[in-house]
Structures are given as C-alpha cells and as structure tokens.
C-alpha cells in the first residue's frame, strides 16, 4: 500500500484525556511485547550499535514502552552489548508504566521523567536513538526535522513500525484485535481500575484504539518514502542509511529506517 493519508490520531491531541491515552498505550505495550513484534529488527539494531560503538539507546516517543523490553534483553545477550541500557522518553511521559519495565529489567531500562521533544533532543541525552511504532505520527516536515536533529547531533537513529502497511492489517485492526483487547485487558499490568471502566463499562479505550490503529497504518511511511526523508534530513550525506521490511517468522512485518554516521 503506497497511499499515505495525514489523518489525525486521538492520542496526539493535547486535550485527549490522559487516562484514555494511558489505557491505549498499556494495551499496545502488552500486545507488542507479548507477540514479540520487534524481534526481527534485533540484528539490524545490533549492527548499528556495534558500528557506532554505542551501549546506550535513547528511545523517543516511547509511549508505554511497547516492545522495548524484549528487544533490549535480546540485545544484551549479544557479544559486546552486555552492558546495554535504554532510556525511555516521551513528550507525554508515563513513569508509572516505565517504572514497571525498570523493575523487571533490573535497571537495564530506565527513563527520563521530564517531557522530551523528539525534534529537539537535549544534548545530555546522548545515545543511539530509536522510535518504535511512532514515526507515523509526524507529518513529513516534522519527520524530516526529527531525522535532521539526529544527524546534527551525530546520533545514530533507528525508526521501526510494527506493520508492513497492508490492507489486511487494517482488517485485523477492525476485527480480531478489538476482541483480543477485551480478552486481555484484565491481565495488563500495572492494574488500573480506570482501564476496566473505560474498556467494559464505557468502551472508549477500544473504540479509540480501533480508530488510531487504522489511521496509524494509513499514516505509515513505506521504505522509499523513509529514505527520501532521510536524504532531505542529511543533504551532506553524513550518514549511512538503509530502509526496508523484515518479516517475523510467523508472518507480521516490521518497516524500518536505520542511519548512523559514516
């Protein structure tokens, strides 16, 4: 699917209730982590980290940290990356969800409690930057600015979307995934009474998840558009870039862009 529509997602809106946003992010973290969606990109990240000599990942737009735990632990099993650590950041920080990841990984995953703008990352947050399931939120000018900030600061960056941008993925977002959300919500931790209320009594979390999930696929950049943005962000060709798709062994695809200094 080459079509890209710059529609809106509710979670991007400043007035959107934080309790609903947190419920949506918790569900996505649970699903992405449980299904190990981002495991296919571990070799890509390993190569980039080794090429840059980095032992620190700064995750931008982390949401509730979906996918981070599995990827970080897999990377820490690789030679030369045993001391890898991850710092979660977001414009809308979620320290309660991040604290759980910090405890489960014995501190391998930490977080920045202050808001962090992915288009102007503080110099003190040095490390290889990653963006999981969030790059599609940025319209072209902002997406280019995000990449340009990494180039300007000489920070390698990996952009990963947990889909291949196919019509059948939208069908899943309308049918199977909402049913799964109703089934798994009681299992999600940390426990929140509000999550149960807004899932089963007043089902705002599932309804907004369906909308945002559909729009996410329509807003995704395919590999050729990712490379075009990278070239605009790096006119002096300071970085080495690659983009494409990798497939999970049971079917789903991950779309990616990876760049680091030559």
C-alpha positions in Angstrom: 0.0 0.0 0.0 1.7 3.3 -1.2 -1.2 5.5 -0.1 -0.4 7.8 2.8 -3.0 10.0 4.4 -2.2 12.5 7.1 -5.3 11.9 9.2 -5.4 12.6 13.0 -5.0 10.2 15.9 -6.8 11.0 19.1 -3.7 10.2 21.2 -1.8 13.1 19.5 -4.4 15.7 20.6 -3.3 17.8 23.6 -6.8 17.8 25.1 -7.2 14.0 24.8 -7.8 12.6 28.3 -4.6 11.1 29.8 -6.5 8.2 31.4 -7.7 7.0 28.0 -4.3 7.6 26.3 -2.6 5.6 29.1 -5.1 2.8 28.7 -4.4 2.6 24.9 -0.6 2.7 25.4 -0.8 0.0 28.1 -2.7 -2.3 25.7 -0.2 -1.7 22.8 2.7 -2.4 25.1 1.1 -5.6 26.3 0.4 -6.8 22.7 3.7 -5.8 21.2 5.7 -7.3 24.0 3.6 -10.5 24.1 3.7 -11.1 20.4 7.4 -10.1 20.2 6.6 -7.9 17.2 10.0 -6.2 17.1 12.3 -9.3 17.5 13.1 -9.3 13.7 14.9 -6.0 14.0 17.4 -7.1 16.7 20.1 -7.9 14.1 19.6 -4.5 12.5 20.0 -2.7 15.8 22.9 -4.9 16.8 24.8 -4.0 13.7 24.1 -0.3 14.1 25.1 -0.3 17.8 28.3 -2.1 17.0 29.1 0.2 14.1 28.6 3.3 16.4 30.2 1.8 19.5 27.1 2.6 21.5 25.9 0.9 24.7 23.0 3.3 25.3 19.7 3.5 23.4 17.5 6.7 23.8 14.0 5.7 22.9 12.0 8.6 21.6 8.1 8.7 21.7 8.2 5.6 23.9 4.6 5.6 24.9 4.3 2.8 27.5 7.4 1.2 26.2 5.9 -1.5 24.0 8.5 -3.8 22.5 11.4 -2.2 24.3 11.9 -4.9 27.0 12.2 -7.9 24.6 14.5 -6.0 22.2 16.7 -4.7 25.0 17.1 -8.1 26.6 17.8 -9.8 23.3 20.5 -7.2 22.5 22.1 -7.6 26.0 22.7 -11.3 25.1 24.8 -10.3 22.1 28.6 -10.2 22.5 29.8 -6.6 23.2 26.4 -5.4 24.3 26.1 -7.0 27.7 26.1 -3.6 29.4 23.5 -2.0 27.0 21.0 0.3 28.7 17.9 2.0 27.5 16.4 5.4 28.4 12.7 5.8 27.6 11.5 9.3 26.7 8.2 10.9 25.5 6.5 14.2 25.1 3.9 12.7 27.4 5.9 10.7 29.9 4.4 7.6 31.5 6.6 7.0 34.6 4.1 4.5 36.1 4.4 2.2 33.2 8.1 2.8 32.8 8.8 2.0 36.4 7.4 -1.5 35.9 9.9 -2.0 33.0 12.7 -0.7 35.1 12.0 -3.1 37.9 11.5 -6.1 35.5 14.8 -5.5 33.8 16.8 -4.7 37.0 17.6 -1.2 35.7 18.6 -2.1 32.2 15.7 0.1 31.1 15.4 3.5 32.7 13.5 6.6 31.8 13.6 10.4 31.7 10.6 11.7 33.7 10.7 15.2 32.0 9.0 15.7 28.7 11.3 15.2 25.7 10.6 16.7 22.3 11.8 14.2 19.6 12.5 17.1 17.2 15.0 18.7 19.7 16.5 16.1 21.9 18.6 17.6 24.8 22.3 17.2 24.2 22.6 15.4 27.6 20.6 12.5 26.2 23.4 11.1 24.2 23.0 7.6 22.6 21.6 5.7 19.7 18.1 6.9 19.1 15.1 4.6 18.4 11.5 5.3 17.5 9.1 2.3 17.9 5.5 2.5 16.5 5.5 6.3 16.5 7.3 7.8 13.4 4.0 7.8 11.5 2.7 10.4 14.0 4.9 13.0 12.4 3.9 14.8 9.1 6.7 15.0 6.5 8.2 18.3 7.7 8.3 17.1 11.3 9.6 13.6 10.4 12.4 15.3 8.4 13.2 17.5 11.4 13.3 14.5 13.7 15.9 12.8 11.5 17.8 16.1 10.9 18.2 16.6 14.7 19.8 13.1 14.9 22.1 14.0 12.0 23.0 17.4 13.5 24.0 15.8 16.8 25.8 12.8 15.2 23.4 10.4 16.9 22.6 7.1 15.0 18.8 6.5 14.7 16.5 3.6 14.0 12.9 4.1 13.1 10.7 1.0 13.4 7.0 0.4 12.6 5.3 -2.9 13.6 3.5 -3.3 10.3 4.1 -3.7 6.6 1.4 -1.2 5.6 -1.0 -3.7 4.1 -4.8 -3.6 3.7 -5.2 -6.9 5.7 -3.6 -5.2 8.7 -6.4 -2.7 8.7 -8.9 -5.6 8.7 -7.2 -7.1 11.7 -7.5 -3.7 13.5 -11.3 -3.8 12.9 -12.0 -7.4 13.8 -9.6 -9.7 15.7 -7.6 -7.1 17.7 -10.6 -5.5 19.4 -11.7 -8.9 20.5 -8.2 -9.6 21.8 -8.3 -6.3 23.7 -11.5 -7.3 25.5 -10.0 -10.6 26.5 -6.6 -9.5 27.7 -7.4 -6.2 29.4 -7.7 -7.8 32.9 -4.2 -9.2 32.5 -2.4 -5.9 31.8 -0.1 -4.5 34.5 0.1 -2.2 36.3 -3.5 -2.7 37.3 -5.8 0.3 36.7 -9.4 0.4 37.7 -9.9 3.1 35.1 -8.7 0.7 32.4 -11.5 -1.7 33.2 -14.1 1.1 33.4 -13.2 2.6 30.0 -12.9 -0.8 28.4 -16.1 -2.6 29.6 -18.5 -0.1 31.0 -17.8 2.9 28.7 -15.7 1.3 25.9 -13.7 4.4 24.9 -10.3 2.7 25.0 -11.3 0.0 22.5 -13.1 2.5 20.2 -10.2 5.0 20.1 -7.7 2.1 19.7 -9.6 1.0 16.5 -9.6 4.5 15.1 -5.9 5.2 15.9 -4.8 1.8 14.8 -6.4 2.3 11.4 -5.0 5.8 11.0 -1.6 4.6 12.0 -1.4 2.2 9.0 -2.7 4.9 6.7 -0.1 7.4 8.0 2.9 5.0 7.8 5.8 5.8 5.5 6.8 3.0 3.2 10.6 2.3 2.8 11.1 4.5 -0.2 9.4 7.5 1.5 11.6 6.9 4.6 14.7 7.0 2.5 13.5 10.2 0.8 13.0 11.8 4.2 16.5 10.7 5.3 18.1 12.3 2.2 16.3 15.6 2.9 17.4 15.5 6.5 21.0 14.6 5.6 21.8 16.7 2.5 25.6 16.4 3.1 25.4 12.6 3.2 27.0 12.4 6.6 25.0 9.2 7.5 24.7 5.8 6.0 21.0 4.9 5.6 19.1 1.8 4.9 15.3 1.1 4.8 13.1 -1.9 4.1 11.0 -4.5 5.7 11.8 -7.6 7.8 9.4 -10.4 8.4 8.6 -12.2 11.7 8.8 -16.0 11.4 5.0 -16.2 11.9 4.1 -13.6 9.3 4.0 -9.9 10.5 6.3 -7.4 9.0 8.3 -4.5 10.5 9.1 -1.5 8.4 12.4 0.2 9.2 14.8 3.0 8.6 18.3 2.9 10.2 21.0 5.5 9.8 24.3 6.3 11.5 27.4 8.4 10.8 29.6 7.0 8.1 
